[in-house]
Amino acid sequence: MIRVDGREWGTPEQLAARLGPDVTPGMVRRWRDRKGLTTVAGHSPLDEAAAIELATRTSTRGRPRRLDLAAA
């Protein structure tokens, strides 16, 4: 992970590791294509990825995923 202007940026692998055990690098890459996750030189901001993951996790569509804020 790198920090630029107060934001943490990482590769899909690094972001997946930070966002939880059920988040894969492939999911992070799909967010770039489907959700508009900013990507510069192969790195994306953690705050954007976290917001997308929260929206996905709390959505009623698709595969249900557990929201466990205590584990964070």
PyMOL commands that set and color helices and strands:
alter all, ss='L'
color gray80, all
select helices_A, chain A and resi 12-19+25-35+46-58+69-71
alter helices_A, ss='H'
color red, helices_A
select strands_A, chain A and resi 2-4+7-10+44-45
alter strands_A, ss='S'
color yellow, strands_A
deselect
rebuild
show_as cartoon
